Amino acid sequence: MVYRVERTPDGYRVPDRELAKDGSGYSPSVKAMFSWAGARRVIHGASPDGPETGSPAAFGLPRGTPGRTWR
């Protein structure tokens, strides 16, 4: 899953997300969503971090920045 994050006057928000396709579309969609190294990790079974730990590192936010799972 790829999250798009925007800075707002009140903090940050996730206005959009993209999910990998199922079945035969999985590998091509993952390769389109991530860098070569990132796609390789995902395709070979690396479990991505949740938004509460991945967002600060991915977006250069301060450690401990609160995150929520979008449902």
C-alpha positions as CSV (number, residue, x, y, z in Angstrom):
1,M,0.0,0.0,0.0
2,V,1.2,3.5,-0.8
3,Y,0.1,6.5,1.2
4,R,0.0,10.1,-0.1
5,V,0.6,12.5,2.8
6,E,-0.1,16.2,2.9
7,R,0.9,18.8,5.5
8,T,-2.0,20.8,6.8
9,P,-2.2,23.7,9.3
10,D,-3.2,21.1,11.9
11,G,-0.6,18.5,11.1
12,Y,-0.6,15.9,8.4
13,R,-3.3,14.0,6.7
14,V,-3.5,11.0,4.2
15,P,-5.8,12.1,1.3
16,D,-5.2,9.0,-0.8
17,R,-3.8,5.5,-0.8
18,E,-3.1,3.0,-3.5
19,L,-3.4,-0.8,-3.0
20,A,-1.6,-3.5,-5.0
21,K,-3.8,-5.4,-7.4
22,D,-4.7,-9.1,-6.7
23,G,-3.8,-12.1,-8.7
24,S,-1.6,-11.7,-11.8
25,G,-1.7,-7.9,-11.4
26,Y,0.1,-8.0,-8.1
27,S,3.7,-8.0,-9.2
28,P,3.3,-5.4,-11.9
29,S,1.3,-3.1,-9.6
30,V,3.9,-3.4,-6.8
31,K,6.7,-2.6,-9.3
32,A,4.8,0.5,-10.4
33,M,4.2,1.6,-6.8
34,F,7.7,1.2,-5.3
35,S,11.3,1.6,-6.2
36,W,13.1,-1.4,-7.6
37,A,14.5,-2.2,-4.1
38,G,11.2,-1.6,-2.4
39,A,9.3,-3.7,-4.8
40,R,11.8,-6.5,-4.5
41,R,11.3,-6.5,-0.7
42,V,7.5,-6.6,-0.9
43,I,7.4,-9.3,-3.6
44,H,9.8,-11.5,-1.7
45,G,7.7,-11.3,1.5
46,A,9.0,-8.4,3.5
47,S,6.3,-7.2,5.7
48,P,6.0,-3.3,5.5
49,D,5.8,-1.3,8.6
50,G,2.5,0.1,9.7
51,P,1.8,3.8,9.3
52,E,2.7,4.5,13.0
53,T,6.3,3.5,12.4
54,G,6.7,3.8,8.7
55,S,5.4,7.3,8.2
56,P,7.9,9.3,10.2
57,A,10.8,7.5,8.5
58,A,9.3,7.7,5.0
59,F,8.3,11.3,5.1
60,G,11.0,12.8,7.3
61,L,8.6,13.4,10.2
62,P,9.8,13.6,13.8
63,R,10.1,10.2,15.5
64,G,6.9,9.5,17.5
65,T,4.6,11.5,15.1
66,P,1.2,9.9,15.6
67,G,-0.2,7.8,12.8
68,R,-3.6,6.1,12.3
69,T,-4.6,3.2,10.1
70,W,-7.1,4.4,7.4
71,R,-10.2,2.3,7.1
